[in-house]
């Protein structure tokens, strides 16, 4: 007898509806067989499925089943096909009516005793099922809340194979899982850290506020212990809250690699990724036999913090140049090309020299001028050119650490950033260019007009600092953001002067 049901194959973070066909006839097969480009985990599902069926009290068919996963030209990976294959076996054996399987997309990993374990990528699977017109999904109990954030879809969480069979044979009613998106954000969209934790560094906080308002990349340089890491960690607290679409896309990425925090149905706060400086190129941009997102994509709509920036391999750093411009990571393989989203703010931090104390008043630098130049030159000019803001982070003195005056809070800075972002959203209105940092050259010409005095100032800065055309555009974008923070429609010489002051490393490279 032949049974058909539907599951989802993940390709990167996207889902493709996969038809699971199970045929149990006297075909002369020596052993059960899965065809349709299964990987090792899918092939091993035969043994897990057989034990789960028997240990759940059902008879395993006498003849060897032939299982086809279509479309046959898409690689099938992971244990998510365990449950649909087992239900297909039972349907082909007459235990489950064929009609009961038609309206659902099914996925789940089986334990040998019939328990259903959670799987990765359930949000993408549910979104694929909803887009394809299916009325519901059957997923592991632990994944039900994640799938339920997709609207217009009935989500049924099951804990065992027996429960799944009981539901499909109308012997065990199961209520669909529902989630309130507003409740999730109210509970989970809070941060445990605040900008007020950082004493002093008001000029750096200003630079980070400008960066947050316009979505600009930042390179901080300063001596050890000056607060670079603390500042970077708190930057997410002044960014506008994730909206629903941003949260869903970010959650899809984390779900696909199994990094969604346990008990969380959605990513409600902006991601903060801080890979070690020994990370490889594929770890940053993604890859592998079955390509998966890397750190750049895991920082999507959030922050990628690269501490000890100069200690990263030069070849590794060069791999992020293109994603910084495009907002996506493209991974090419012989069998096809995958694109992962990667719209992140790059926040890099480095010491000014090998010993870390060049230019520091409190401690003497032991490095020679040649060593300092060699250390700075580890970061290529083209990469520095793509970083909008260069911020000097000086050492913090004792008096500032114990200053009784109140420090700037994240909530006050977030209000400024949110207002500036709203101006940008209204200005562009195309749904693609969300922040000033993403403006094309045409948009710069349209929205960053300056008077003759400002042009003369910019011309002088370019000649003195040897700025590139890209650096010119960066300055214009930053000046536009500073004007937005000030509530000004026009870019003044004051705004432009501040923007130029953020190009400090152009003088050293």
Helices and strands as residue ranges (DSSP letters): E 2-11, E 14-23, E 33-35, H 40-43, H 45-55, E 66-70, H 81-92, G 98-101, E 104-106, E 109-110, E 116-117, H 122-131, E 136-140, G 141-143, H 144-147, E 154-158, H 161-168, H 181-188, G 195-197, H 202-214, E 218-221, H 228-235, G 236-238, H 244-256, E 272-273, H 281-285, E 286-287, E 292-293, H 295-298, E 303-306, G 309-311, H 314-318, H 320-326, E 328-333, E 336-341, E 345-350, H 369-376, H 381-385, E 389-392, H 398-401, H 410-428, G 436-438, H 441-447, H 452-465, H 469-485, H 493-501, G 504-507
